Amino acid sequence: MLQDYIKIFMIDYISNLLNFFYKFSDKLEKNNIVKKINKSKISIDFSSKSKQGEVSSNFYLITKKLILDDNYKFKKILSEELKNLDYIDNHEISVSGFINIFFKKKYLAEHLQYLIEQDKNYGKSNFGNNQKLNIEFVSANPTGPITVAHLRGAVLGDVLASVFQQIGYSVTREYYVNDSGSQIQILTNSLFKRYSQLLGYKVELKENEYPGNYLIELAKKILNKYEDYWIKADQIKREDYFREYAISELIKYIQDDLILLNIKFDKFTYESEIVKKNIIEELFLILNNKKLLYEGILEKPKGEDIEEWESRKQLLFKSTEIFDDRDRAFKKANGEWTYFANDAAYHLEKFKRKYDKLINIWGSDHIGYIQRMRSIMMAVTNKNDYLDIITCQIVRLFKNNQILKMSKREGNFITLKSLFESVGKDPLRYFMISTRSETAMDFNMNKVLEKNNENPVFYCQYAYARASSVINKSKDLNINIKNFNQHINIYDYLCEDEINIILKLLSYPYILNQTAKFKEPHRLTNYLEDLSSSFHSFWNKGKDNESLRLIDPSNIKKTQSKLIWLNAFRIVFKNLFNIIGIESHEKM
């Protein structure tokens, strides 16, 4: 973890401190004072409070357990060695065993200066080394407009893509269009029935067909262009047209809806294209050569596989030899490939496009498919971490304290577009990533529009607006807030609350890295809310205490010191807002 951290920051004093611990470990081992120390376990983390230093390390905690010589005064000797480091002002070893490090203030000032110089590039790195990363998300069946069911995964995928781009990955945002299969046939039939109804034919939709008004609108377009031509047309030709037209138009609907949230895809891949390329035969050969296919009869499963289960012999994939808890049907007894096999072929096709890593974002209803797909990709790539799959739990909508129930089949659903028109882009993007994706979410359409401290979107944007108001107000003083006056020690003019805020600002690249590492965008909103809370708290203290106010026209040095960190605050917030995809308002 720390090597990743250093790669991002490239800060001498952090790197030097780690090297100090490594060399100290080597000396202890050479003199047979300790057992072998696992250096990868040595960590250095930012402290959230200035009283605990700028960083803390677990070096003492993990090393003291390995001491072989009971007479060796480890704590005392370590402390003396730390005192000799010229970049450390002070240190303390806490009761819990962590070493709290206080750097000399000039080092923190240098880092703050670096933040301001980097501006919109602060936090960016080449950690990913331009590796090709494919993130596939949304991938809703083109059977209707995008609904709330896919909203969470849409924002999660887009924000994750932005995070990985920040740290040096070449990212492709991809949408997989399932344009084959039973649901598309049902869609085709539903659209033709709507077309027939417009011509006066008395045909009823079946229970499993799509009743939404959007198909009536599509049927009207067909009628305006072709009149009654398709009623007597060849059935195969007619079905081909209605299927292709429905898919084409609904994909446009989906793209138009997603663009409302500034979500754009780099590539749309169609299942029919994968089938035409016959990639599944390539996959069959790969698995067969590795002796991972056999004929057999599976036990009747519980849950999601019931539709593809057969009591007859099928071609099975030995997924239990890799990650799965049972083998999976790969080819049906009638010779048809299973849905799983076709999906696996799509993943092979992505691998053939030379991606270094794949990330899929699925709904929680696909949890049962995770291990079989990871097993397939392990078999294909020989890498157990080539494919990561993130799942999103459902979002429940509340309005006026009532749950809004939805069903696409019944024509009773809330589209992304209608929700956008009700609450706007910022609340949707922010809240969809504000909690762990694997936990269910309640989205209150009333509360997300409130302008108070209980609404985190408002709370964070208001912190930025407050900071901006001070910067704008100070322009008449003609103070340089981009470069330090080397004759001023800014920390002489700052209180503990301000230094704590600076420490949090300096941890931003680390937060960005950890967000990518664990693929958890809620770390960004947690960080924003923590910073906002610290800022608002400090701001409120200034109402009663003049010495804490950010502008003091009678003391330019003090004002400059405060405006410098305030400028850094705005930089970090604006960078984060851009990644999350929300607006940074100068006034509110």
C-alpha positions as CSV (number, residue, x, y, z in Angstrom):
1,M,0.0,0.0,0.0
2,L,2.7,2.5,1.0
3,Q,4.7,1.9,-2.2
4,D,1.5,3.0,-4.1
5,Y,1.3,6.0,-1.9
6,I,4.9,7.1,-2.5
7,K,4.4,6.6,-6.2
8,I,1.6,9.1,-6.2
9,F,3.1,11.7,-3.9
10,M,6.8,11.5,-4.6
11,I,7.4,13.4,-1.4
12,D,10.9,13.2,-0.1
13,Y,10.2,13.2,3.5
14,I,7.6,10.4,3.3
15,S,10.0,8.3,1.1
16,N,12.9,9.1,3.5
17,L,10.9,8.0,6.5
18,L,10.0,4.7,4.9
19,N,13.6,4.1,3.9
20,F,14.6,4.9,7.5
21,F,12.3,2.1,8.8
22,Y,13.6,-0.3,6.2
23,K,17.3,0.4,7.1
24,F,16.5,0.2,10.8
25,S,14.9,-3.2,10.2
26,D,17.9,-4.4,8.3
27,K,20.2,-3.4,11.2
28,L,18.0,-5.2,13.8
29,E,17.9,-8.3,11.7
30,K,21.7,-8.3,11.0
31,N,22.4,-8.1,14.8
32,N,19.9,-10.9,15.5
33,I,17.8,-8.6,17.7
34,V,14.5,-9.4,15.9
35,K,12.9,-12.1,13.8
36,K,12.5,-11.5,10.1
37,I,10.4,-8.3,9.6
38,N,7.8,-8.3,6.8
39,K,8.5,-4.9,5.4
40,S,5.4,-4.8,3.3
41,K,3.4,-4.6,6.5
42,I,5.1,-1.3,7.5
43,S,2.6,1.5,6.8
44,I,2.6,5.3,7.0
45,D,-0.7,7.1,7.0
46,F,-1.9,10.7,7.2
47,S,-3.2,11.8,10.6
48,S,-6.5,13.6,10.7
49,K,-5.6,15.7,13.7
50,S,-2.5,17.9,14.1
51,K,-2.2,16.8,17.8
52,Q,-1.3,13.4,16.5
53,G,1.3,14.6,14.1
54,E,1.2,14.8,10.3
55,V,1.6,11.1,9.7
56,S,1.7,8.0,11.9
57,S,3.4,4.6,11.4
58,N,2.8,1.1,12.7
59,F,6.6,0.3,12.6
60,Y,7.0,0.1,16.4
61,L,3.8,-1.9,16.8
62,I,4.7,-4.7,14.4
63,T,8.4,-4.8,15.3
64,K,8.3,-4.9,19.1
65,K,6.5,-8.3,18.8
66,L,9.5,-9.7,17.0
67,I,12.2,-8.7,19.5
68,L,14.4,-11.6,20.5
69,D,16.5,-9.9,23.0
70,D,14.5,-9.0,26.2
71,N,17.3,-6.6,27.3
72,Y,17.2,-4.6,24.1
73,K,15.7,-1.1,24.8
74,F,13.9,-0.9,21.5
75,K,11.7,2.1,22.2
76,K,14.5,4.3,23.5
77,I,16.9,3.5,20.7
78,L,14.2,4.0,18.1
79,S,13.3,7.4,19.6
80,E,17.0,8.5,19.5
81,E,17.3,7.5,15.9
82,L,14.2,9.4,14.9
83,K,15.5,12.5,16.6
84,N,18.5,12.5,14.3
85,L,16.3,12.9,11.2
86,D,16.5,16.5,10.1
87,Y,13.0,16.6,8.6
88,I,11.3,15.5,11.8
89,D,10.4,18.2,14.4
90,N,9.1,15.8,17.0
91,H,7.6,12.4,17.5
92,E,5.8,10.3,20.1
93,I,5.1,6.6,20.5
94,S,1.5,6.2,21.7
95,V,0.1,3.7,24.1
96,S,-1.4,1.8,21.2
97,G,2.0,1.4,19.6
98,F,1.7,3.9,16.7
99,I,4.5,6.4,16.1
100,N,3.1,9.9,15.6
101,I,5.4,12.0,13.5
102,F,5.5,15.8,13.5
103,F,7.4,17.2,10.4
104,K,9.1,20.5,10.4
105,K,6.6,23.1,9.2
106,K,8.7,24.1,6.2
107,Y,8.0,20.6,4.7
108,L,4.3,21.1,5.0
109,A,4.6,24.5,3.5
110,E,6.4,23.0,0.5
111,H,3.7,20.5,0.0
112,L,0.9,23.1,0.2
113,Q,2.8,25.2,-2.3
114,Y,3.0,22.1,-4.6
115,L,-0.8,21.7,-4.3
116,I,-1.5,25.3,-5.4
117,E,1.0,25.1,-8.3
118,Q,-0.6,21.8,-9.5
119,D,-4.1,23.4,-9.3
120,K,-6.5,21.2,-11.4
121,N,-3.7,18.6,-11.9
122,Y,-3.3,18.1,-8.1
123,G,-3.9,14.4,-7.3
124,K,-3.2,13.2,-10.9
125,S,-0.4,10.7,-11.3
126,N,1.0,8.1,-13.7
127,F,0.4,5.3,-11.2
128,G,-1.7,3.4,-13.8
129,N,1.2,3.7,-16.3
130,N,-1.4,4.1,-19.1
131,Q,-2.7,0.5,-18.6
132,K,-5.9,-0.2,-20.6
133,L,-8.9,-0.6,-18.4
134,N,-12.4,-1.5,-19.6
135,I,-15.3,-0.6,-17.3
136,E,-18.6,-2.0,-18.4
137,F,-21.7,-0.6,-16.7
138,V,-25.4,0.0,-17.1
139,S,-25.8,-2.5,-20.0
140,A,-29.5,-2.5,-19.5
141,N,-31.6,-4.5,-22.0
142,P,-32.8,-2.1,-24.7
143,T,-36.4,-2.8,-23.9
144,G,-37.3,0.6,-22.5
145,P,-35.9,3.9,-21.2
146,I,-33.3,3.9,-18.4
147,T,-35.0,3.5,-15.0
148,V,-33.9,4.1,-11.5
149,A,-32.9,0.4,-11.3
150,H,-29.8,1.2,-13.4
151,L,-29.1,4.7,-12.1
152,R,-26.8,3.7,-9.3
153,G,-24.6,1.6,-11.5
154,A,-24.5,4.3,-14.1
155,V,-23.1,6.9,-11.8
156,L,-20.8,4.5,-10.0
157,G,-19.3,3.3,-13.3
158,D,-18.8,6.9,-14.6
159,V,-17.2,8.2,-11.4
160,L,-14.9,5.1,-11.1
161,A,-13.8,5.7,-14.7
162,S,-12.9,9.3,-13.8
163,V,-11.0,8.2,-10.7
164,F,-8.9,5.7,-12.7
165,Q,-8.2,8.3,-15.4
166,Q,-6.9,10.6,-12.7
167,I,-4.3,8.1,-11.7
168,G,-3.0,7.3,-15.1
169,Y,-5.2,4.5,-16.6
170,S,-6.4,4.6,-20.2
171,V,-10.1,3.9,-19.5
172,T,-12.9,2.8,-21.9
173,R,-16.5,3.2,-20.7
174,E,-18.4,0.4,-22.4
175,Y,-22.1,-0.6,-22.7
176,Y,-23.0,-4.2,-23.7
177,V,-26.3,-4.3,-25.6
178,N,-28.1,-7.6,-25.2
179,D,-29.9,-7.5,-28.6
180,S,-30.6,-11.2,-28.8
181,G,-32.7,-13.5,-26.7
182,S,-36.2,-13.9,-25.4
183,Q,-36.7,-10.3,-24.0
184,I,-35.8,-8.8,-27.4
185,Q,-38.4,-11.1,-29.1
186,I,-41.0,-10.0,-26.6
187,L,-40.1,-6.4,-27.3
188,T,-40.4,-6.9,-31.0
189,N,-43.9,-8.5,-30.6
190,S,-45.0,-5.7,-28.2
191,L,-44.0,-3.0,-30.7
192,F,-45.8,-4.7,-33.6
193,K,-48.9,-5.0,-31.5
194,R,-48.8,-1.3,-30.8
195,Y,-48.4,-0.6,-34.5
196,S,-51.3,-2.9,-35.3
197,Q,-53.5,-1.2,-32.6
198,L,-52.8,2.2,-34.3
199,L,-54.2,0.7,-37.5
200,G,-57.4,-0.3,-35.7
201,Y,-56.6,-4.0,-35.2
202,K,-57.9,-5.4,-31.9
203,V,-54.8,-7.2,-30.4
204,E,-54.0,-7.3,-26.8
205,L,-50.7,-7.4,-25.1
206,K,-49.9,-10.5,-23.2
207,E,-49.0,-10.4,-19.5
208,N,-45.3,-10.7,-20.2
209,E,-45.2,-8.0,-22.9
210,Y,-44.1,-4.4,-22.6
211,P,-47.1,-2.0,-22.0
212,G,-45.1,1.3,-21.7
213,N,-46.3,4.4,-23.7
214,Y,-42.8,4.7,-25.2
215,L,-43.6,1.8,-27.6
216,I,-46.8,3.7,-28.8
217,E,-44.6,6.6,-29.7
218,L,-42.2,4.3,-31.7
219,A,-45.2,2.7,-33.4
220,K,-46.5,6.1,-34.5
221,K,-43.1,6.9,-36.1
222,I,-43.3,3.6,-38.0
223,L,-46.9,4.3,-39.0
224,N,-46.1,7.8,-40.3
225,K,-43.3,6.4,-42.5
226,Y,-44.8,3.1,-43.7
227,E,-48.5,3.4,-43.1
228,D,-49.9,-0.2,-43.1
229,Y,-47.1,-1.7,-45.2
230,W,-45.9,-4.0,-42.4
231,I,-49.2,-5.7,-41.8
232,K,-49.0,-7.8,-44.9
233,A,-45.2,-7.9,-45.2
234,D,-43.2,-11.1,-44.9
235,Q,-43.1,-12.2,-41.3
236,I,-39.3,-12.7,-41.1
237,K,-38.6,-9.4,-42.8
238,R,-41.1,-7.6,-40.6
239,E,-39.7,-9.1,-37.4
240,D,-36.2,-8.1,-38.4
241,Y,-37.3,-4.6,-39.1
242,F,-39.3,-4.1,-35.8
243,R,-36.5,-5.7,-33.8
244,E,-33.7,-3.5,-35.3
245,Y,-35.8,-0.4,-35.2
246,A,-36.8,-0.9,-31.6
247,I,-33.2,-1.6,-30.5
248,S,-31.8,1.4,-32.4
249,E,-34.4,3.9,-31.1
250,L,-34.3,2.7,-27.5
251,I,-30.5,2.9,-27.5
252,K,-30.9,6.5,-28.6
253,Y,-33.3,7.0,-25.8
254,I,-30.9,5.5,-23.3
255,Q,-28.0,7.6,-24.6
256,D,-30.1,10.8,-24.4
257,D,-31.2,10.0,-20.8
258,L,-27.7,9.3,-19.6
259,I,-26.3,12.5,-21.2
260,L,-28.6,14.3,-18.7
261,L,-26.2,13.2,-16.0
262,N,-23.1,13.8,-18.3
263,I,-22.6,10.1,-18.7
264,K,-21.1,9.2,-22.1
265,F,-19.9,5.8,-23.3
266,D,-16.9,5.3,-25.5
267,K,-18.2,2.0,-27.0
268,F,-21.4,0.1,-27.4
269,T,-20.9,-3.6,-28.1
270,Y,-23.8,-5.7,-29.4
271,E,-24.4,-9.3,-28.5
272,S,-25.3,-10.0,-32.1
273,E,-21.8,-8.8,-33.2
274,I,-20.2,-11.3,-30.8
275,V,-22.4,-14.1,-32.1
276,K,-21.5,-13.2,-35.7
277,K,-17.7,-13.3,-34.9
278,N,-18.2,-16.8,-33.6
279,I,-16.0,-16.0,-30.7
280,I,-17.8,-18.6,-28.6
281,E,-16.1,-21.4,-30.7
282,E,-12.7,-19.9,-29.7
283,L,-13.8,-20.0,-26.1
284,F,-14.9,-23.6,-26.5
285,L,-11.5,-24.6,-27.8
286,I,-9.6,-22.8,-25.0
287,L,-11.7,-24.5,-22.3
288,N,-11.7,-27.8,-24.0
289,N,-7.9,-27.8,-24.4
290,K,-7.6,-27.1,-20.7
291,K,-9.9,-30.0,-20.0
292,L,-12.4,-27.7,-18.3
293,L,-15.5,-29.0,-20.2
294,Y,-17.3,-32.3,-19.8
295,E,-20.8,-33.8,-20.4
296,G,-22.9,-34.3,-17.3
297,I,-26.2,-33.7,-15.6
298,L,-26.4,-31.0,-13.0
299,E,-28.5,-31.2,-9.9
300,K,-31.6,-29.0,-10.0
301,P,-30.4,-25.6,-8.8
302,K,-32.1,-23.2,-6.5
303,G,-32.6,-19.7,-7.8
304,E,-31.3,-18.0,-10.9
305,D,-30.2,-21.0,-13.0
306,I,-33.6,-22.7,-13.0
307,E,-34.5,-21.5,-16.6
308,E,-31.4,-23.1,-18.1
309,W,-31.4,-26.3,-16.1
310,E,-32.1,-29.5,-17.8
311,S,-32.3,-33.0,-16.5
312,R,-30.6,-34.3,-19.6
313,K,-26.8,-34.4,-20.3
314,Q,-25.3,-31.0,-21.1
315,L,-21.9,-29.7,-21.8
316,L,-20.7,-28.3,-18.5
317,F,-17.9,-26.0,-17.4
318,K,-15.7,-27.1,-14.5
319,S,-16.0,-23.8,-12.6
320,T,-15.6,-25.7,-9.3
321,E,-12.0,-26.2,-10.2
322,I,-11.4,-22.5,-10.1
323,F,-13.7,-20.2,-8.0
324,D,-17.2,-21.5,-8.1
325,D,-19.2,-23.7,-5.8
326,R,-20.8,-25.8,-8.6
327,D,-20.2,-26.5,-12.3
328,R,-22.2,-24.5,-14.8
329,A,-24.1,-25.4,-18.0
330,F,-22.2,-24.2,-21.1
331,K,-24.1,-25.8,-23.9
332,K,-27.7,-27.1,-23.8
333,A,-28.7,-30.6,-24.8
334,N,-30.3,-29.2,-27.9
335,G,-27.0,-27.7,-29.1
336,E,-27.7,-24.1,-28.1
337,W,-25.2,-22.2,-26.1
338,T,-26.3,-21.0,-22.7
339,Y,-26.7,-17.4,-21.8
340,F,-23.6,-17.8,-19.6
341,A,-21.5,-19.1,-22.5
342,N,-22.5,-16.2,-24.7
343,D,-21.7,-13.7,-22.0
344,A,-18.3,-15.5,-21.4
345,A,-17.6,-15.1,-25.2
346,Y,-18.1,-11.4,-24.9
347,H,-15.6,-11.2,-22.1
348,L,-13.1,-13.2,-24.2
349,E,-13.7,-10.6,-27.0
350,K,-12.7,-7.8,-24.5
351,F,-9.6,-9.7,-23.6
352,K,-8.7,-10.0,-27.3
353,R,-8.9,-6.2,-27.5
354,K,-5.8,-6.2,-25.3
355,Y,-7.2,-4.7,-22.1
356,D,-5.0,-5.1,-19.1
357,K,-8.0,-5.2,-16.7
358,L,-11.8,-5.5,-16.8
359,I,-14.3,-4.1,-14.3
360,N,-18.0,-5.0,-14.5
361,I,-20.7,-3.2,-12.6
362,W,-23.8,-5.5,-12.1
363,G,-27.0,-5.3,-10.3
364,S,-27.3,-7.3,-7.1
365,D,-29.6,-9.8,-8.9
366,H,-26.5,-11.0,-10.8
367,I,-24.5,-11.9,-7.7
368,G,-24.8,-15.6,-8.5
369,Y,-23.0,-15.1,-11.8
370,I,-19.9,-13.5,-10.3
371,Q,-17.8,-16.6,-9.5
372,R,-18.5,-18.5,-12.7
373,M,-17.5,-15.4,-14.8
374,R,-14.4,-14.9,-12.8
375,S,-13.6,-18.6,-13.2
376,I,-14.0,-18.3,-17.0
377,M,-11.6,-15.3,-17.1
378,M,-9.1,-17.0,-14.9
379,A,-9.1,-20.0,-17.3
380,V,-8.7,-17.6,-20.3
381,T,-6.1,-15.2,-18.9
382,N,-4.4,-17.2,-16.1
383,K,-4.8,-14.1,-13.9
384,N,-7.1,-14.4,-10.8
385,D,-7.6,-10.6,-10.7
386,Y,-8.1,-9.8,-14.3
387,L,-11.9,-9.3,-13.9
388,D,-13.4,-7.4,-11.0
389,I,-17.1,-7.4,-10.5
390,I,-18.9,-4.7,-8.4
391,T,-22.5,-5.2,-7.5
392,C,-25.1,-2.5,-6.8
393,Q,-28.0,-3.0,-4.4
394,I,-31.4,-1.5,-5.1
395,V,-32.4,2.1,-4.7
396,R,-35.7,2.8,-3.1
397,L,-37.4,6.1,-4.0
398,F,-39.3,8.0,-1.4
399,K,-41.5,11.0,-2.0
400,N,-43.7,12.6,0.6
401,N,-42.8,9.8,3.0
402,Q,-44.2,7.2,0.6
403,I,-42.2,4.4,-1.2
404,L,-42.6,4.7,-5.0
405,K,-43.1,1.2,-6.4
406,M,-42.0,0.3,-9.9
407,S,-42.4,-2.5,-12.5
408,K,-41.2,-2.1,-16.1
409,R,-43.4,-5.0,-17.2
410,E,-46.5,-3.3,-15.7
411,G,-45.6,0.0,-17.3
412,N,-45.3,1.4,-13.8
413,F,-41.7,2.7,-13.5
414,I,-39.8,5.9,-12.9
415,T,-37.4,6.8,-15.6
416,L,-34.0,8.5,-15.1
417,K,-35.3,11.4,-17.2
418,S,-38.3,12.0,-15.0
419,L,-36.2,11.8,-11.8
420,F,-33.7,14.2,-13.3
421,E,-36.5,16.7,-14.1
422,S,-37.6,16.4,-10.4
423,V,-34.3,16.8,-8.5
424,G,-31.6,17.7,-11.0
425,K,-28.2,16.2,-11.8
426,D,-26.1,17.0,-8.7
427,P,-28.2,15.2,-6.1
428,L,-28.5,12.1,-8.4
429,R,-24.8,11.9,-9.0
430,Y,-23.7,12.6,-5.5
431,F,-26.1,10.4,-3.6
432,M,-25.7,7.4,-6.0
433,I,-22.1,7.0,-4.8
434,S,-22.5,8.2,-1.2
435,T,-22.8,4.8,0.3
436,R,-21.2,1.4,-0.3
437,S,-22.7,0.0,-3.5
438,E,-23.4,-3.4,-1.9
439,T,-25.8,-1.8,0.6
440,A,-29.4,-0.8,-0.2
441,M,-30.1,2.9,-0.6
442,D,-33.1,5.0,0.2
443,F,-33.3,8.2,-2.0
444,N,-35.7,10.8,-0.5
445,M,-36.8,13.1,-3.3
446,N,-37.8,15.8,-0.9
447,K,-34.8,15.8,1.4
448,V,-32.2,16.0,-1.5
449,L,-33.6,19.4,-2.4
450,E,-33.4,20.9,1.0
451,K,-30.9,23.7,1.6
452,N,-29.6,22.8,5.0
453,N,-26.8,20.9,6.8
454,E,-28.7,17.7,6.6
455,N,-28.3,17.6,2.8
456,P,-24.7,16.7,2.1
457,V,-24.8,18.0,-1.5
458,F,-25.8,21.5,-0.3
459,Y,-23.4,21.2,2.7
460,C,-20.3,20.5,0.5
461,Q,-21.2,23.0,-2.3
462,Y,-21.9,25.6,0.3
463,A,-18.4,25.1,1.8
464,Y,-16.9,25.8,-1.6
465,A,-19.2,28.9,-2.1
466,R,-18.2,30.3,1.3
467,A,-14.5,29.8,0.5
468,S,-15.0,31.5,-2.9
469,S,-16.8,34.4,-1.3
470,V,-13.7,35.2,0.9
471,I,-11.3,34.9,-2.1
472,N,-13.5,37.2,-4.2
473,K,-13.9,39.7,-1.3
474,S,-10.1,39.8,-0.8
475,K,-9.3,40.8,-4.4
476,D,-9.3,44.5,-3.4
477,L,-6.4,43.8,-1.1
478,N,-4.3,42.6,-4.1
479,I,-2.8,39.7,-2.1
480,N,-0.8,37.0,-3.9
481,I,-2.4,33.7,-2.9
482,K,-0.6,31.5,-5.4
483,N,2.9,31.8,-4.1
484,F,4.3,31.9,-0.6
485,N,6.3,34.8,0.6
486,Q,9.5,33.0,1.7
487,H,9.9,35.5,4.5
488,I,6.6,34.5,6.1
489,N,6.0,31.3,8.0
490,I,2.3,30.9,7.3
491,Y,1.9,28.4,10.2
492,D,2.7,31.2,12.6
493,Y,-0.7,32.8,11.7
494,L,-2.8,29.7,11.6
495,C,-4.7,28.0,14.4
496,E,-5.0,24.3,15.1
497,D,-8.3,24.0,13.2
498,E,-6.7,25.5,10.1
499,I,-3.7,23.2,10.3
500,N,-6.0,20.2,10.6
501,I,-7.8,21.3,7.4
502,I,-4.5,21.6,5.6
503,L,-3.5,18.1,6.6
504,K,-6.8,16.8,5.2
505,L,-6.2,18.7,2.0
506,L,-2.8,17.2,1.6
507,S,-4.2,13.7,1.9
508,Y,-6.4,14.1,-1.2
509,P,-4.1,12.2,-3.6
510,Y,-4.0,9.3,-1.1
511,I,-7.8,9.3,-0.9
512,L,-8.0,9.2,-4.7
513,N,-5.6,6.3,-4.8
514,Q,-7.5,4.4,-2.1
515,T,-10.8,5.0,-3.9
516,A,-9.3,3.4,-7.0
517,K,-7.6,0.6,-5.1
518,F,-10.8,-0.5,-3.3
519,K,-13.2,0.7,-6.1
520,E,-15.3,2.6,-3.5
521,P,-16.3,6.1,-4.7
522,H,-18.1,6.7,-1.4
523,R,-14.7,7.4,0.0
524,L,-14.7,10.6,-2.0
525,T,-18.1,11.8,-0.6
526,N,-17.0,10.8,2.9
527,Y,-13.8,12.9,2.5
528,L,-15.8,15.8,1.1
529,E,-18.2,15.8,4.0
530,D,-15.4,15.5,6.6
531,L,-13.6,18.5,5.0
532,S,-16.8,20.5,4.8
533,S,-17.6,19.8,8.4
534,S,-14.2,21.0,9.5
535,F,-14.5,24.1,7.3
536,H,-18.0,25.1,8.5
537,S,-17.0,24.5,12.1
538,F,-14.0,26.8,11.7
539,W,-16.1,29.4,9.9
540,N,-18.7,29.5,12.6
541,K,-16.0,30.1,15.3
542,G,-14.9,33.2,13.4
543,K,-18.3,34.7,13.9
544,D,-17.6,35.1,17.6
545,N,-13.8,35.3,17.5
546,E,-12.3,38.1,15.3
547,S,-8.8,36.6,15.5
548,L,-10.1,33.5,13.5
549,R,-11.6,35.5,10.7
550,L,-10.1,34.9,7.3
551,I,-9.5,38.5,6.3
552,D,-7.8,41.1,8.5
553,P,-7.0,44.2,6.5
554,S,-4.8,45.5,9.3
555,N,-2.5,42.4,9.0
556,I,-1.7,41.5,5.4
557,K,0.7,38.7,6.3
558,K,-1.9,36.9,8.4
559,T,-4.5,37.4,5.7
560,Q,-2.2,36.0,3.1
561,S,-1.5,33.0,5.1
562,K,-5.1,32.2,5.5
563,L,-6.0,32.9,1.9
564,I,-3.3,30.6,0.7
565,W,-4.8,27.5,2.4
566,L,-8.3,28.7,1.4
567,N,-7.1,28.7,-2.2
568,A,-5.8,25.2,-1.7
569,F,-9.2,24.2,-0.2
570,R,-11.0,25.5,-3.3
571,I,-8.6,23.6,-5.6
572,V,-9.2,20.2,-3.9
573,F,-13.0,20.8,-3.8
574,K,-13.2,21.7,-7.4
575,N,-11.1,18.8,-8.5
576,L,-13.4,16.4,-6.5
577,F,-16.6,18.0,-7.8
578,N,-15.3,17.5,-11.3
579,I,-14.6,13.8,-10.6
580,I,-18.0,13.2,-9.0
581,G,-19.7,15.3,-11.7
582,I,-21.4,18.0,-9.7
583,E,-21.2,21.8,-10.0
584,S,-18.9,24.1,-8.1
585,H,-20.9,27.3,-7.3
586,E,-19.1,30.5,-6.6
587,K,-22.3,31.9,-4.9
588,M,-25.2,30.1,-3.2
